Amino acid sequence: MKQTIAQVQGRLDECQANAGNAGISQIAALVLSQEPQSPAARTFEGHGLKGADKQSRLLLRLQHLYRLFGHSYLLLTVENRDPSRTWVLDKPEVKLLGGRDGQTLKVVAFDSDLKAVPPGEVAKIVIVFDTPAPAADQKLAVALVERGGARHINLNFDP
């Protein structure tokens, strides 16, 4: 049993060590899939964001918005200011506001450096969604839904 556990641990360690290289390989595959002359092939943008809101003893701060190959990567932090409850992200939702009505944007992926945010801790969260076509007077609305609870966070901001 100890030998099996050691083998599984070795494989897990190897997987974690190669995770960064796998991400780099995936970006390289995205580069290869683009037409070299298309505008999307040269799209990388990074924008610092300003915005914060306190809701349900949680402090949400917008950090950066990156755009790469048709996807947007929203980086934000959530600070749990409730001294007695841990906060756990269930799922994010992203909507585009403006124009005639709001449009729900597809969330491709999301991740956090802390899966559960204990009291007094700050988690970094990245949300990846399809980049909408640019138009005037648009805002993004982000909702972070708490798993098994009612402490949901909603914030609207200019992209």
Chimera marker file (.cmm) of the C-alpha trace (Angstrom):
<marker_set name="trace">
<marker id="1" x="0.000" y="0.000" z="0.000" r="1" g="1" b="0" radius="0.5"/>
<marker id="2" x="2.829" y="2.432" z="0.867" r="1" g="1" b="0" radius="0.5"/>
<marker id="3" x="4.519" y="1.691" z="-2.453" r="1" g="1" b="0" radius="0.5"/>
<marker id="4" x="1.293" y="2.404" z="-4.378" r="1" g="1" b="0" radius="0.5"/>
<marker id="5" x="0.793" y="5.674" z="-2.490" r="1" g="1" b="0" radius="0.5"/>
<marker id="6" x="4.386" y="6.682" z="-3.242" r="1" g="1" b="0" radius="0.5"/>
<marker id="7" x="3.903" y="5.918" z="-6.948" r="1" g="1" b="0" radius="0.5"/>
<marker id="8" x="0.660" y="7.907" z="-7.105" r="1" g="1" b="0" radius="0.5"/>
<marker id="9" x="2.298" y="10.809" z="-5.248" r="1" g="1" b="0" radius="0.5"/>
<marker id="10" x="5.214" y="10.733" z="-7.711" r="1" g="1" b="0" radius="0.5"/>
<marker id="11" x="2.829" y="10.883" z="-10.669" r="1" g="1" b="0" radius="0.5"/>
<marker id="12" x="0.897" y="13.732" z="-9.071" r="1" g="1" b="0" radius="0.5"/>
<marker id="13" x="4.112" y="15.683" z="-8.429" r="1" g="1" b="0" radius="0.5"/>
<marker id="14" x="5.168" y="15.154" z="-12.059" r="1" g="1" b="0" radius="0.5"/>
<marker id="15" x="1.758" y="16.338" z="-13.289" r="1" g="1" b="0" radius="0.5"/>
<marker id="16" x="1.958" y="19.493" z="-11.180" r="1" g="1" b="0" radius="0.5"/>
<marker id="17" x="5.509" y="20.194" z="-12.365" r="1" g="1" b="0" radius="0.5"/>
<marker id="18" x="4.407" y="19.959" z="-16.020" r="1" g="1" b="0" radius="0.5"/>
<marker id="19" x="1.195" y="22.015" z="-15.627" r="1" g="1" b="0" radius="0.5"/>
<marker id="20" x="2.913" y="25.307" z="-16.532" r="1" g="1" b="0" radius="0.5"/>
<marker id="21" x="4.452" y="23.803" z="-19.652" r="1" g="1" b="0" radius="0.5"/>
<marker id="22" x="1.068" y="22.379" z="-20.649" r="1" g="1" b="0" radius="0.5"/>
<marker id="23" x="-0.449" y="25.860" z="-20.448" r="1" g="1" b="0" radius="0.5"/>
<marker id="24" x="2.354" y="27.272" z="-22.575" r="1" g="1" b="0" radius="0.5"/>
<marker id="25" x="1.786" y="24.499" z="-25.127" r="1" g="1" b="0" radius="0.5"/>
<marker id="26" x="-1.930" y="25.316" z="-25.246" r="1" g="1" b="0" radius="0.5"/>
<marker id="27" x="-1.192" y="28.991" z="-25.941" r="1" g="1" b="0" radius="0.5"/>
<marker id="28" x="1.238" y="27.916" z="-28.666" r="1" g="1" b="0" radius="0.5"/>
<marker id="29" x="-1.551" y="25.804" z="-30.190" r="1" g="1" b="0" radius="0.5"/>
<marker id="30" x="-3.842" y="28.855" z="-30.132" r="1" g="1" b="0" radius="0.5"/>
<marker id="31" x="-1.179" y="30.896" z="-31.928" r="1" g="1" b="0" radius="0.5"/>
<marker id="32" x="-0.871" y="28.197" z="-34.580" r="1" g="1" b="0" radius="0.5"/>
<marker id="33" x="-4.642" y="28.057" z="-35.104" r="1" g="1" b="0" radius="0.5"/>
<marker id="34" x="-4.876" y="31.774" z="-35.958" r="1" g="1" b="0" radius="0.5"/>
<marker id="35" x="-4.585" y="33.176" z="-39.455" r="1" g="1" b="0" radius="0.5"/>
<marker id="36" x="-1.381" y="35.273" z="-39.295" r="1" g="1" b="0" radius="0.5"/>
<marker id="37" x="-2.904" y="38.268" z="-41.117" r="1" g="1" b="0" radius="0.5"/>
<marker id="38" x="-6.148" y="38.434" z="-39.110" r="1" g="1" b="0" radius="0.5"/>
<marker id="39" x="-6.542" y="41.132" z="-36.457" r="1" g="1" b="0" radius="0.5"/>
<marker id="40" x="-7.415" y="38.483" z="-33.849" r="1" g="1" b="0" radius="0.5"/>
<marker id="41" x="-3.966" y="36.902" z="-34.284" r="1" g="1" b="0" radius="0.5"/>
<marker id="42" x="-2.312" y="39.992" z="-32.856" r="1" g="1" b="0" radius="0.5"/>
<marker id="43" x="-4.768" y="40.702" z="-30.065" r="1" g="1" b="0" radius="0.5"/>
<marker id="44" x="-3.374" y="40.883" z="-26.598" r="1" g="1" b="0" radius="0.5"/>
<marker id="45" x="-4.559" y="43.630" z="-24.336" r="1" g="1" b="0" radius="0.5"/>
<marker id="46" x="-4.154" y="44.246" z="-20.653" r="1" g="1" b="0" radius="0.5"/>
<marker id="47" x="-6.109" y="46.865" z="-18.758" r="1" g="1" b="0" radius="0.5"/>
<marker id="48" x="-5.867" y="47.766" z="-15.103" r="1" g="1" b="0" radius="0.5"/>
<marker id="49" x="-9.330" y="48.085" z="-13.602" r="1" g="1" b="0" radius="0.5"/>
<marker id="50" x="-10.519" y="50.265" z="-10.772" r="1" g="1" b="0" radius="0.5"/>
<marker id="51" x="-13.525" y="49.219" z="-8.854" r="1" g="1" b="0" radius="0.5"/>
<marker id="52" x="-14.454" y="47.761" z="-5.519" r="1" g="1" b="0" radius="0.5"/>
<marker id="53" x="-17.623" y="46.976" z="-3.661" r="1" g="1" b="0" radius="0.5"/>
<marker id="54" x="-18.536" y="45.651" z="-0.231" r="1" g="1" b="0" radius="0.5"/>
<marker id="55" x="-21.447" y="43.247" z="-0.058" r="1" g="1" b="0" radius="0.5"/>
<marker id="56" x="-22.411" y="40.696" z="2.611" r="1" g="1" b="0" radius="0.5"/>
<marker id="57" x="-19.133" y="41.211" z="4.497" r="1" g="1" b="0" radius="0.5"/>
<marker id="58" x="-17.154" y="40.477" z="1.339" r="1" g="1" b="0" radius="0.5"/>
<marker id="59" x="-14.884" y="42.986" z="-0.404" r="1" g="1" b="0" radius="0.5"/>
<marker id="60" x="-14.555" y="42.558" z="-4.155" r="1" g="1" b="0" radius="0.5"/>
<marker id="61" x="-11.753" y="44.387" z="-5.983" r="1" g="1" b="0" radius="0.5"/>
<marker id="62" x="-11.296" y="44.430" z="-9.729" r="1" g="1" b="0" radius="0.5"/>
<marker id="63" x="-7.641" y="44.060" z="-10.729" r="1" g="1" b="0" radius="0.5"/>
<marker id="64" x="-7.047" y="43.507" z="-14.460" r="1" g="1" b="0" radius="0.5"/>
<marker id="65" x="-8.814" y="42.563" z="-17.660" r="1" g="1" b="0" radius="0.5"/>
<marker id="66" x="-6.740" y="40.747" z="-20.277" r="1" g="1" b="0" radius="0.5"/>
<marker id="67" x="-7.901" y="39.919" z="-23.786" r="1" g="1" b="0" radius="0.5"/>
<marker id="68" x="-6.251" y="37.200" z="-25.851" r="1" g="1" b="0" radius="0.5"/>
<marker id="69" x="-7.522" y="35.387" z="-28.973" r="1" g="1" b="0" radius="0.5"/>
<marker id="70" x="-11.219" y="36.137" z="-28.503" r="1" g="1" b="0" radius="0.5"/>
<marker id="71" x="-11.333" y="35.518" z="-24.768" r="1" g="1" b="0" radius="0.5"/>
<marker id="72" x="-11.272" y="37.908" z="-21.834" r="1" g="1" b="0" radius="0.5"/>
<marker id="73" x="-9.575" y="37.066" z="-18.551" r="1" g="1" b="0" radius="0.5"/>
<marker id="74" x="-10.930" y="39.024" z="-15.586" r="1" g="1" b="0" radius="0.5"/>
<marker id="75" x="-8.701" y="39.013" z="-12.511" r="1" g="1" b="0" radius="0.5"/>
<marker id="76" x="-10.281" y="40.081" z="-9.237" r="1" g="1" b="0" radius="0.5"/>
<marker id="77" x="-9.890" y="39.541" z="-5.513" r="1" g="1" b="0" radius="0.5"/>
<marker id="78" x="-12.442" y="38.672" z="-2.851" r="1" g="1" b="0" radius="0.5"/>
<marker id="79" x="-11.704" y="39.389" z="0.813" r="1" g="1" b="0" radius="0.5"/>
<marker id="80" x="-13.849" y="37.564" z="3.358" r="1" g="1" b="0" radius="0.5"/>
<marker id="81" x="-14.529" y="40.061" z="6.151" r="1" g="1" b="0" radius="0.5"/>
<marker id="82" x="-16.990" y="37.839" z="7.993" r="1" g="1" b="0" radius="0.5"/>
<marker id="83" x="-15.220" y="36.607" z="11.157" r="1" g="1" b="0" radius="0.5"/>
<marker id="84" x="-17.335" y="33.470" z="11.438" r="1" g="1" b="0" radius="0.5"/>
<marker id="85" x="-18.039" y="32.120" z="7.934" r="1" g="1" b="0" radius="0.5"/>
<marker id="86" x="-15.951" y="30.728" z="5.101" r="1" g="1" b="0" radius="0.5"/>
<marker id="87" x="-16.928" y="31.803" z="1.568" r="1" g="1" b="0" radius="0.5"/>
<marker id="88" x="-16.801" y="29.327" z="-1.347" r="1" g="1" b="0" radius="0.5"/>
<marker id="89" x="-17.293" y="30.298" z="-4.984" r="1" g="1" b="0" radius="0.5"/>
<marker id="90" x="-19.802" y="28.091" z="-6.762" r="1" g="1" b="0" radius="0.5"/>
<marker id="91" x="-19.761" y="29.776" z="-10.167" r="1" g="1" b="0" radius="0.5"/>
<marker id="92" x="-19.318" y="33.160" z="-11.793" r="1" g="1" b="0" radius="0.5"/>
<marker id="93" x="-21.784" y="34.706" z="-14.210" r="1" g="1" b="0" radius="0.5"/>
<marker id="94" x="-20.921" y="37.474" z="-16.688" r="1" g="1" b="0" radius="0.5"/>
<marker id="95" x="-23.394" y="39.670" z="-18.550" r="1" g="1" b="0" radius="0.5"/>
<marker id="96" x="-22.978" y="42.444" z="-21.054" r="1" g="1" b="0" radius="0.5"/>
<marker id="97" x="-25.164" y="45.442" z="-20.252" r="1" g="1" b="0" radius="0.5"/>
<marker id="98" x="-26.044" y="48.137" z="-22.748" r="1" g="1" b="0" radius="0.5"/>
<marker id="99" x="-27.786" y="48.414" z="-26.049" r="1" g="1" b="0" radius="0.5"/>
<marker id="100" x="-31.273" y="46.959" z="-26.093" r="1" g="1" b="0" radius="0.5"/>
<marker id="101" x="-30.914" y="44.387" z="-23.340" r="1" g="1" b="0" radius="0.5"/>
<marker id="102" x="-28.362" y="42.451" z="-21.372" r="1" g="1" b="0" radius="0.5"/>
<marker id="103" x="-26.604" y="39.513" z="-22.960" r="1" g="1" b="0" radius="0.5"/>
<marker id="104" x="-25.218" y="36.597" z="-20.967" r="1" g="1" b="0" radius="0.5"/>
<marker id="105" x="-21.630" y="35.847" z="-21.942" r="1" g="1" b="0" radius="0.5"/>
<marker id="106" x="-20.342" y="32.288" z="-21.943" r="1" g="1" b="0" radius="0.5"/>
<marker id="107" x="-17.941" y="31.636" z="-19.066" r="1" g="1" b="0" radius="0.5"/>
<marker id="108" x="-15.302" y="29.352" z="-20.557" r="1" g="1" b="0" radius="0.5"/>
<marker id="109" x="-13.399" y="28.687" z="-17.336" r="1" g="1" b="0" radius="0.5"/>
<marker id="110" x="-12.698" y="30.064" z="-13.884" r="1" g="1" b="0" radius="0.5"/>
<marker id="111" x="-10.238" y="29.343" z="-11.111" r="1" g="1" b="0" radius="0.5"/>
<marker id="112" x="-9.159" y="30.627" z="-7.730" r="1" g="1" b="0" radius="0.5"/>
<marker id="113" x="-5.986" y="30.352" z="-5.704" r="1" g="1" b="0" radius="0.5"/>
<marker id="114" x="-8.147" y="29.478" z="-2.667" r="1" g="1" b="0" radius="0.5"/>
<marker id="115" x="-11.027" y="27.055" z="-3.131" r="1" g="1" b="0" radius="0.5"/>
<marker id="116" x="-12.535" y="28.203" z="0.193" r="1" g="1" b="0" radius="0.5"/>
<marker id="117" x="-11.909" y="31.702" z="1.558" r="1" g="1" b="0" radius="0.5"/>
<marker id="118" x="-11.641" y="31.615" z="5.363" r="1" g="1" b="0" radius="0.5"/>
<marker id="119" x="-12.387" y="34.678" z="7.491" r="1" g="1" b="0" radius="0.5"/>
<marker id="120" x="-9.776" y="37.417" z="7.021" r="1" g="1" b="0" radius="0.5"/>
<marker id="121" x="-8.270" y="35.880" z="3.867" r="1" g="1" b="0" radius="0.5"/>
<marker id="122" x="-8.126" y="37.212" z="0.296" r="1" g="1" b="0" radius="0.5"/>
<marker id="123" x="-8.600" y="34.993" z="-2.767" r="1" g="1" b="0" radius="0.5"/>
<marker id="124" x="-7.556" y="35.780" z="-6.327" r="1" g="1" b="0" radius="0.5"/>
<marker id="125" x="-10.091" y="34.690" z="-8.926" r="1" g="1" b="0" radius="0.5"/>
<marker id="126" x="-9.777" y="34.612" z="-12.711" r="1" g="1" b="0" radius="0.5"/>
<marker id="127" x="-12.851" y="34.341" z="-14.918" r="1" g="1" b="0" radius="0.5"/>
<marker id="128" x="-12.436" y="33.518" z="-18.610" r="1" g="1" b="0" radius="0.5"/>
<marker id="129" x="-15.284" y="34.451" z="-20.943" r="1" g="1" b="0" radius="0.5"/>
<marker id="130" x="-15.902" y="35.096" z="-24.618" r="1" g="1" b="0" radius="0.5"/>
<marker id="131" x="-14.922" y="38.673" z="-25.506" r="1" g="1" b="0" radius="0.5"/>
<marker id="132" x="-17.991" y="40.578" z="-26.712" r="1" g="1" b="0" radius="0.5"/>
<marker id="133" x="-17.926" y="42.749" z="-29.825" r="1" g="1" b="0" radius="0.5"/>
<marker id="134" x="-17.056" y="46.310" z="-28.810" r="1" g="1" b="0" radius="0.5"/>
<marker id="135" x="-19.856" y="48.877" z="-28.733" r="1" g="1" b="0" radius="0.5"/>
<marker id="136" x="-20.421" y="52.221" z="-27.071" r="1" g="1" b="0" radius="0.5"/>
<marker id="137" x="-21.986" y="52.471" z="-23.619" r="1" g="1" b="0" radius="0.5"/>
<marker id="138" x="-21.389" y="48.858" z="-22.646" r="1" g="1" b="0" radius="0.5"/>
<marker id="139" x="-20.812" y="47.640" z="-19.117" r="1" g="1" b="0" radius="0.5"/>
<marker id="140" x="-19.978" y="44.206" z="-17.799" r="1" g="1" b="0" radius="0.5"/>
<marker id="141" x="-21.888" y="42.730" z="-14.881" r="1" g="1" b="0" radius="0.5"/>
<marker id="142" x="-20.141" y="40.029" z="-12.859" r="1" g="1" b="0" radius="0.5"/>
<marker id="143" x="-21.924" y="37.889" z="-10.294" r="1" g="1" b="0" radius="0.5"/>
<marker id="144" x="-20.045" y="35.525" z="-7.981" r="1" g="1" b="0" radius="0.5"/>
<marker id="145" x="-22.449" y="32.938" z="-6.615" r="1" g="1" b="0" radius="0.5"/>
<marker id="146" x="-21.670" y="31.399" z="-3.226" r="1" g="1" b="0" radius="0.5"/>
<marker id="147" x="-21.872" y="27.616" z="-2.973" r="1" g="1" b="0" radius="0.5"/>
<marker id="148" x="-24.681" y="26.617" z="-0.631" r="1" g="1" b="0" radius="0.5"/>
<marker id="149" x="-25.223" y="30.138" z="0.675" r="1" g="1" b="0" radius="0.5"/>
<marker id="150" x="-26.784" y="33.490" z="-0.004" r="1" g="1" b="0" radius="0.5"/>
<marker id="151" x="-23.699" y="35.729" z="-0.037" r="1" g="1" b="0" radius="0.5"/>
<marker id="152" x="-23.605" y="36.460" z="-3.753" r="1" g="1" b="0" radius="0.5"/>
<marker id="153" x="-21.552" y="39.386" z="-5.090" r="1" g="1" b="0" radius="0.5"/>
<marker id="154" x="-22.678" y="41.544" z="-8.019" r="1" g="1" b="0" radius="0.5"/>
<marker id="155" x="-20.621" y="44.296" z="-9.612" r="1" g="1" b="0" radius="0.5"/>
<marker id="156" x="-21.056" y="46.323" z="-12.806" r="1" g="1" b="0" radius="0.5"/>
<marker id="157" x="-18.067" y="48.030" z="-14.429" r="1" g="1" b="0" radius="0.5"/>
<marker id="158" x="-16.774" y="49.553" z="-17.646" r="1" g="1" b="0" radius="0.5"/>
<marker id="159" x="-14.561" y="47.081" z="-19.524" r="1" g="1" b="0" radius="0.5"/>
<link id1="1" id2="2" r="1" g="1" b="0" radius="0.2"/>
<link id1="2" id2="3" r="1" g="1" b="0" radius="0.2"/>
<link id1="3" id2="4" r="1" g="1" b="0" radius="0.2"/>
<link id1="4" id2="5" r="1" g="1" b="0" radius="0.2"/>
<link id1="5" id2="6" r="1" g="1" b="0" radius="0.2"/>
<link id1="6" id2="7" r="1" g="1" b="0" radius="0.2"/>
<link id1="7" id2="8" r="1" g="1" b="0" radius="0.2"/>
<link id1="8" id2="9" r="1" g="1" b="0" radius="0.2"/>
<link id1="9" id2="10" r="1" g="1" b="0" radius="0.2"/>
<link id1="10" id2="11" r="1" g="1" b="0" radius="0.2"/>
<link id1="11" id2="12" r="1" g="1" b="0" radius="0.2"/>
<link id1="12" id2="13" r="1" g="1" b="0" radius="0.2"/>
<link id1="13" id2="14" r="1" g="1" b="0" radius="0.2"/>
<link id1="14" id2="15" r="1" g="1" b="0" radius="0.2"/>
<link id1="15" id2="16" r="1" g="1" b="0" radius="0.2"/>
<link id1="16" id2="17" r="1" g="1" b="0" radius="0.2"/>
<link id1="17" id2="18" r="1" g="1" b="0" radius="0.2"/>
<link id1="18" id2="19" r="1" g="1" b="0" radius="0.2"/>
<link id1="19" id2="20" r="1" g="1" b="0" radius="0.2"/>
<link id1="20" id2="21" r="1" g="1" b="0" radius="0.2"/>
<link id1="21" id2="22" r="1" g="1" b="0" radius="0.2"/>
<link id1="22" id2="23" r="1" g="1" b="0" radius="0.2"/>
<link id1="23" id2="24" r="1" g="1" b="0" radius="0.2"/>
<link id1="24" id2="25" r="1" g="1" b="0" radius="0.2"/>
<link id1="25" id2="26" r="1" g="1" b="0" radius="0.2"/>
<link id1="26" id2="27" r="1" g="1" b="0" radius="0.2"/>
<link id1="27" id2="28" r="1" g="1" b="0" radius="0.2"/>
<link id1="28" id2="29" r="1" g="1" b="0" radius="0.2"/>
<link id1="29" id2="30" r="1" g="1" b="0" radius="0.2"/>
<link id1="30" id2="31" r="1" g="1" b="0" radius="0.2"/>
<link id1="31" id2="32" r="1" g="1" b="0" radius="0.2"/>
<link id1="32" id2="33" r="1" g="1" b="0" radius="0.2"/>
<link id1="33" id2="34" r="1" g="1" b="0" radius="0.2"/>
<link id1="34" id2="35" r="1" g="1" b="0" radius="0.2"/>
<link id1="35" id2="36" r="1" g="1" b="0" radius="0.2"/>
<link id1="36" id2="37" r="1" g="1" b="0" radius="0.2"/>
<link id1="37" id2="38" r="1" g="1" b="0" radius="0.2"/>
<link id1="38" id2="39" r="1" g="1" b="0" radius="0.2"/>
<link id1="39" id2="40" r="1" g="1" b="0" radius="0.2"/>
<link id1="40" id2="41" r="1" g="1" b="0" radius="0.2"/>
<link id1="41" id2="42" r="1" g="1" b="0" radius="0.2"/>
<link id1="42" id2="43" r="1" g="1" b="0" radius="0.2"/>
<link id1="43" id2="44" r="1" g="1" b="0" radius="0.2"/>
<link id1="44" id2="45" r="1" g="1" b="0" radius="0.2"/>
<link id1="45" id2="46" r="1" g="1" b="0" radius="0.2"/>
<link id1="46" id2="47" r="1" g="1" b="0" radius="0.2"/>
<link id1="47" id2="48" r="1" g="1" b="0" radius="0.2"/>
<link id1="48" id2="49" r="1" g="1" b="0" radius="0.2"/>
<link id1="49" id2="50" r="1" g="1" b="0" radius="0.2"/>
<link id1="50" id2="51" r="1" g="1" b="0" radius="0.2"/>
<link id1="51" id2="52" r="1" g="1" b="0" radius="0.2"/>
<link id1="52" id2="53" r="1" g="1" b="0" radius="0.2"/>
<link id1="53" id2="54" r="1" g="1" b="0" radius="0.2"/>
<link id1="54" id2="55" r="1" g="1" b="0" radius="0.2"/>
<link id1="55" id2="56" r="1" g="1" b="0" radius="0.2"/>
<link id1="56" id2="57" r="1" g="1" b="0" radius="0.2"/>
<link id1="57" id2="58" r="1" g="1" b="0" radius="0.2"/>
<link id1="58" id2="59" r="1" g="1" b="0" radius="0.2"/>
<link id1="59" id2="60" r="1" g="1" b="0" radius="0.2"/>
<link id1="60" id2="61" r="1" g="1" b="0" radius="0.2"/>
<link id1="61" id2="62" r="1" g="1" b="0" radius="0.2"/>
<link id1="62" id2="63" r="1" g="1" b="0" radius="0.2"/>
<link id1="63" id2="64" r="1" g="1" b="0" radius="0.2"/>
<link id1="64" id2="65" r="1" g="1" b="0" radius="0.2"/>
<link id1="65" id2="66" r="1" g="1" b="0" radius="0.2"/>
<link id1="66" id2="67" r="1" g="1" b="0" radius="0.2"/>
<link id1="67" id2="68" r="1" g="1" b="0" radius="0.2"/>
<link id1="68" id2="69" r="1" g="1" b="0" radius="0.2"/>
<link id1="69" id2="70" r="1" g="1" b="0" radius="0.2"/>
<link id1="70" id2="71" r="1" g="1" b="0" radius="0.2"/>
<link id1="71" id2="72" r="1" g="1" b="0" radius="0.2"/>
<link id1="72" id2="73" r="1" g="1" b="0" radius="0.2"/>
<link id1="73" id2="74" r="1" g="1" b="0" radius="0.2"/>
<link id1="74" id2="75" r="1" g="1" b="0" radius="0.2"/>
<link id1="75" id2="76" r="1" g="1" b="0" radius="0.2"/>
<link id1="76" id2="77" r="1" g="1" b="0" radius="0.2"/>
<link id1="77" id2="78" r="1" g="1" b="0" radius="0.2"/>
<link id1="78" id2="79" r="1" g="1" b="0" radius="0.2"/>
<link id1="79" id2="80" r="1" g="1" b="0" radius="0.2"/>
<link id1="80" id2="81" r="1" g="1" b="0" radius="0.2"/>
<link id1="81" id2="82" r="1" g="1" b="0" radius="0.2"/>
<link id1="82" id2="83" r="1" g="1" b="0" radius="0.2"/>
<link id1="83" id2="84" r="1" g="1" b="0" radius="0.2"/>
<link id1="84" id2="85" r="1" g="1" b="0" radius="0.2"/>
<link id1="85" id2="86" r="1" g="1" b="0" radius="0.2"/>
<link id1="86" id2="87" r="1" g="1" b="0" radius="0.2"/>
<link id1="87" id2="88" r="1" g="1" b="0" radius="0.2"/>
<link id1="88" id2="89" r="1" g="1" b="0" radius="0.2"/>
<link id1="89" id2="90" r="1" g="1" b="0" radius="0.2"/>
<link id1="90" id2="91" r="1" g="1" b="0" radius="0.2"/>
<link id1="91" id2="92" r="1" g="1" b="0" radius="0.2"/>
<link id1="92" id2="93" r="1" g="1" b="0" radius="0.2"/>
<link id1="93" id2="94" r="1" g="1" b="0" radius="0.2"/>
<link id1="94" id2="95" r="1" g="1" b="0" radius="0.2"/>
<link id1="95" id2="96" r="1" g="1" b="0" radius="0.2"/>
<link id1="96" id2="97" r="1" g="1" b="0" radius="0.2"/>
<link id1="97" id2="98" r="1" g="1" b="0" radius="0.2"/>
<link id1="98" id2="99" r="1" g="1" b="0" radius="0.2"/>
<link id1="99" id2="100" r="1" g="1" b="0" radius="0.2"/>
<link id1="100" id2="101" r="1" g="1" b="0" radius="0.2"/>
<link id1="101" id2="102" r="1" g="1" b="0" radius="0.2"/>
<link id1="102" id2="103" r="1" g="1" b="0" radius="0.2"/>
<link id1="103" id2="104" r="1" g="1" b="0" radius="0.2"/>
<link id1="104" id2="105" r="1" g="1" b="0" radius="0.2"/>
<link id1="105" id2="106" r="1" g="1" b="0" radius="0.2"/>
<link id1="106" id2="107" r="1" g="1" b="0" radius="0.2"/>
<link id1="107" id2="108" r="1" g="1" b="0" radius="0.2"/>
<link id1="108" id2="109" r="1" g="1" b="0" radius="0.2"/>
<link id1="109" id2="110" r="1" g="1" b="0" radius="0.2"/>
<link id1="110" id2="111" r="1" g="1" b="0" radius="0.2"/>
<link id1="111" id2="112" r="1" g="1" b="0" radius="0.2"/>
<link id1="112" id2="113" r="1" g="1" b="0" radius="0.2"/>
<link id1="113" id2="114" r="1" g="1" b="0" radius="0.2"/>
<link id1="114" id2="115" r="1" g="1" b="0" radius="0.2"/>
<link id1="115" id2="116" r="1" g="1" b="0" radius="0.2"/>
<link id1="116" id2="117" r="1" g="1" b="0" radius="0.2"/>
<link id1="117" id2="118" r="1" g="1" b="0" radius="0.2"/>
<link id1="118" id2="119" r="1" g="1" b="0" radius="0.2"/>
<link id1="119" id2="120" r="1" g="1" b="0" radius="0.2"/>
<link id1="120" id2="121" r="1" g="1" b="0" radius="0.2"/>
<link id1="121" id2="122" r="1" g="1" b="0" radius="0.2"/>
<link id1="122" id2="123" r="1" g="1" b="0" radius="0.2"/>
<link id1="123" id2="124" r="1" g="1" b="0" radius="0.2"/>
<link id1="124" id2="125" r="1" g="1" b="0" radius="0.2"/>
<link id1="125" id2="126" r="1" g="1" b="0" radius="0.2"/>
<link id1="126" id2="127" r="1" g="1" b="0" radius="0.2"/>
<link id1="127" id2="128" r="1" g="1" b="0" radius="0.2"/>
<link id1="128" id2="129" r="1" g="1" b="0" radius="0.2"/>
<link id1="129" id2="130" r="1" g="1" b="0" radius="0.2"/>
<link id1="130" id2="131" r="1" g="1" b="0" radius="0.2"/>
<link id1="131" id2="132" r="1" g="1" b="0" radius="0.2"/>
<link id1="132" id2="133" r="1" g="1" b="0" radius="0.2"/>
<link id1="133" id2="134" r="1" g="1" b="0" radius="0.2"/>
<link id1="134" id2="135" r="1" g="1" b="0" radius="0.2"/>
<link id1="135" id2="136" r="1" g="1" b="0" radius="0.2"/>
<link id1="136" id2="137" r="1" g="1" b="0" radius="0.2"/>
<link id1="137" id2="138" r="1" g="1" b="0" radius="0.2"/>
<link id1="138" id2="139" r="1" g="1" b="0" radius="0.2"/>
<link id1="139" id2="140" r="1" g="1" b="0" radius="0.2"/>
<link id1="140" id2="141" r="1" g="1" b="0" radius="0.2"/>
<link id1="141" id2="142" r="1" g="1" b="0" radius="0.2"/>
<link id1="142" id2="143" r="1" g="1" b="0" radius="0.2"/>
<link id1="143" id2="144" r="1" g="1" b="0" radius="0.2"/>
<link id1="144" id2="145" r="1" g="1" b="0" radius="0.2"/>
<link id1="145" id2="146" r="1" g="1" b="0" radius="0.2"/>
<link id1="146" id2="147" r="1" g="1" b="0" radius="0.2"/>
<link id1="147" id2="148" r="1" g="1" b="0" radius="0.2"/>
<link id1="148" id2="149" r="1" g="1" b="0" radius="0.2"/>
<link id1="149" id2="150" r="1" g="1" b="0" radius="0.2"/>
<link id1="150" id2="151" r="1" g="1" b="0" radius="0.2"/>
<link id1="151" id2="152" r="1" g="1" b="0" radius="0.2"/>
<link id1="152" id2="153" r="1" g="1" b="0" radius="0.2"/>
<link id1="153" id2="154" r="1" g="1" b="0" radius="0.2"/>
<link id1="154" id2="155" r="1" g="1" b="0" radius="0.2"/>
<link id1="155" id2="156" r="1" g="1" b="0" radius="0.2"/>
<link id1="156" id2="157" r="1" g="1" b="0" radius="0.2"/>
<link id1="157" id2="158" r="1" g="1" b="0" radius="0.2"/>
<link id1="158" id2="159" r="1" g="1" b="0" radius="0.2"/>
</marker_set>
